[in-house]
Amino acid sequence: ALKRTQEGGFAHVTCALWVDGVEIANIRTMSPICNVLTTQEKQIKSAMKVHAKMLQLGAHTSNGLQLDDEEYEKHRILLQHVGDWRHTCVVCGGADGAFIECTHEQCMTRMHVLCAWFAGYHMSVNVDGEKGCITPSVYCVSHTPQCETGKERNFNYFKQIR
């Protein structure tokens, strides 16, 4: 479902629930959806900063700043997924809209919420009733946990039902 945004546009309710930084002002009416443009701008700026930082790096140094191997590798992986400076969806390849990231600690794989859903990615929501908040999590193909039965997730099944 689409709902009006604070800025006057429209956004998917699903995206508003999953994208970090986007909020729903009135949960009963599910509108307006707030912070859509600022969240997109933050995502693009974040990608641009990483791109600039990686361009400045020699081996593991930048202007005397020493990066440990883990930080360097994290930025290198992010740059691979960012491409020229934009975020792109690993499922559809699109660079428009807002993105979510794989929940796995060191994975920088990005995707649209609905692309992840239709591709069969493992998605779940934890609800904290005391704090009144939800914490969504999504895992890319490489980091999808095994099913409770111990079987591998059948991604071909999801392609068939799309």
Secondary structure, 3 states (H helix, E strand, C coil): CEEEECCCCEEEHHHHHHCCCCEECCCCCCCCEECHHHHHHHHHHHHHHHHHHHHHCCCCEECCEECCHHHHHHHHHHHHHHCCCCCCCCCCCCCCCCCEECCCCCCCCEECHHHHHHCCCEEEEEEECCCCEEEEEEECHHHCCCCCCCCCCCHHHHHHHC
